Amino acid sequence: MIPFLDLKKINREYREELLEACSRVIDSGWYIGGNECRDFEKEFATYCGVDRAIGVGNGLDALTLIFRAYIEMNIINKGDEVIVPANTYIASILSITENDLVPILVEPNIETLNIDIDKIEEAITDKTKAILVVHLYGQAVEMKRVLEIAKRYNLKVIEDSAQAHGAIDNTLNRRVGGLGDASGFSFYPGKNLGAIGDGGAVTTDDMKLANTIEALKNYGSHKKYENLYKGVNSRLDEIQSAILRVKLKYLDLEIAKREEIAKNYLENITNNNILLPKRINGTVWHLFVIRSKNRDRLQNYLLERGIQTLIHYPIAPHKQRAYQEWNGRELPITEKIHNEILSLPISGVQSQEDTYTIVKAINDFN
Ligand SMILES: *Cc1c(COP(=O)(O)O)cnc(C)c1O
């Protein structure tokens, strides 16, 4: 069986260093809000090319806290609209509705599968305050054009970088996380930079925003026992921070290994009934997403040959029960994508032999 993602094998590569990191934390007696988190924040900020990184509990919190901070800063008000791609993971949208803001779903571009930049402007109204871009599947959104639109309409630009640690946007020649006003990252174990548990971070160059989030994630307190806001508790603990410091050192190596596999897929999958992903902008191949009109049959066929695949994602956000108010809406491109996509296995520990087996199986599918 070729697993979709072998986390055990991935973390075993760094076992000695990860254990050393855990021992260091255990022996320090300091488990929350210490040097490991501070050092990781500095190292991750440097990696992303930003002034500040703030560790939080998970990726959803990272995004939610950005909007919450803008509300506390009176830059965004409850009821305001936020433009977001209709083709995304539900967390992007939850971060908006959690703050009583209104998501305006914009169809994706069928080539990039990211937000269709040509459709952003027509979605802007008097109530629009921000654009939440999602660098989905690891491919960076072409940010130059997004920033131009945002500037013209005085909108904040927030990045959901949960799937794209290290991806470079070729239109600005910068890494994701530093392309807009603020960015949310997830360190969920299956992400390209994954912890051994939950974790997330906000990155930004905006000091005021960073300080507001620092307080909000800490019960709304900037100073012990003094509370400015009705905040939350969302922490990146010392063990996860120490683990992430180890794995951050190898992130570029992991990305390079994924690139090898993606190249192999792109060059050697020749089945005309399969649509391969297009590399329009810089990508870290968090997911390698192919499309087929016979997706479900293809998935079963691959499984019969011992190849595990997944669907990211099977139900579009506007078709979810949680967002019943949107269930009647038609977003044909988003729906088409959800019906056709299939994610192939890809990771730093996948052998060439396994990649070959997958390529051959797909080429033999008809
Ligand atoms: C994983 C993910 C999130 C949420 O991150 P968690 O750490 O699981 O909360 C948000 N957005 C996208 C696009 C994701 O893939």
Ligand as a Chemical Component Dictionary entry (heavy atoms), coordinates in Angstrom:
data_LIG
# 
_chem_comp.id                   LIG 
_chem_comp.type                 NON-POLYMER 
_chem_comp.pdbx_formal_charge   0 
_chem_comp.three_letter_code    LIG 
# 
loop_
_chem_comp_atom.comp_id 
_chem_comp_atom.atom_id 
_chem_comp_atom.alt_atom_id 
_chem_comp_atom.type_symbol 
_chem_comp_atom.charge 
_chem_comp_atom.model_Cartn_x 
_chem_comp_atom.model_Cartn_y 
_chem_comp_atom.model_Cartn_z 
_chem_comp_atom.pdbx_ordinal 
LIG C1 C1 C 0 -5.268 23.462 7.498  1  
LIG C2 C2 C 0 -5.865 24.706 6.991  2  
LIG C3 C3 C 0 -6.369 25.685 7.854  3  
LIG C4 C4 C 0 -6.568 25.487 9.325  4  
LIG O1 O1 O 0 -5.461 25.106 10.055 5  
LIG P1 P1 P 0 -5.657 24.287 11.423 6  
LIG O2 O2 O 0 -4.308 24.334 12.046 7  
LIG O3 O3 O 0 -6.107 22.918 11.078 8  
LIG O4 O4 O 0 -6.660 25.043 12.230 9  
LIG C5 C5 C 0 -6.805 26.872 7.301  10 
LIG N1 N1 N 0 -6.793 27.079 5.977  11 
LIG C6 C6 C 0 -6.346 26.150 5.110  12 
LIG C7 C7 C 0 -6.332 26.459 3.652  13 
LIG C8 C8 C 0 -5.885 24.929 5.593  14 
LIG O5 O5 O 0 -5.454 24.003 4.729  15 
# 
loop_
_chem_comp_bond.comp_id 
_chem_comp_bond.atom_id_1 
_chem_comp_bond.atom_id_2 
_chem_comp_bond.value_order 
_chem_comp_bond.pdbx_ordinal 
LIG C1 C2 SING 1  
LIG C2 C3 SING 2  
LIG C2 C8 DOUB 3  
LIG C3 C4 SING 4  
LIG C3 C5 DOUB 5  
LIG C4 O1 SING 6  
LIG O1 P1 SING 7  
LIG P1 O2 DOUB 8  
LIG P1 O3 SING 9  
LIG P1 O4 SING 10 
LIG C5 N1 SING 11 
LIG N1 C6 DOUB 12 
LIG C6 C7 SING 13 
LIG C6 C8 SING 14 
LIG C8 O5 SING 15 
# 
